[in-house]
Amino acid sequence: LDYGTPPATPVGAIGPGLVVFAGQVGGRLYVTVQHADGLRSSYAFLAALTVSAGARVARGDVVGRAGPSLHLGVRCGGAYLDPATLFPTLRRVRLVPDRWYAAPLGRGRTPASPAPVVRS
């Protein structure tokens, strides 16, 4: 998941665990936390780190400060997971156009029926 967070926003751990990596990769700052359930969460594109490898963190503990954007990744072994599935209260949204058109833009364009309603 990529977040458009304001720079310097505190970034909290999504759950308790052990910081297994905190440092630079390709000139960008990352933190990776190993959780007891086998998941690993990674926080990327940080402007600053507030933890170091070997630190234990609780849910919500600040692991760094966001850079111009923030990326949250989650893995189980070698498989990447959609982090949104781990947050039961997060509303999933599917974007659709306001209206569908029967013809391309330009001459002869006519509005068709409205787009279907999106339910989450």
Secondary structure, DSSP 8 states (H G I E B T S, - for coil): -EE---TT-EEE-SS-EEEEEEEEETTEEEEEEE-TTSEEEEEEEEEEE---TT-EE-TT-EEEEEEEEEEEEEEETTEEE-GGGG-TT--------SEEESS-SSTT--EEEE------
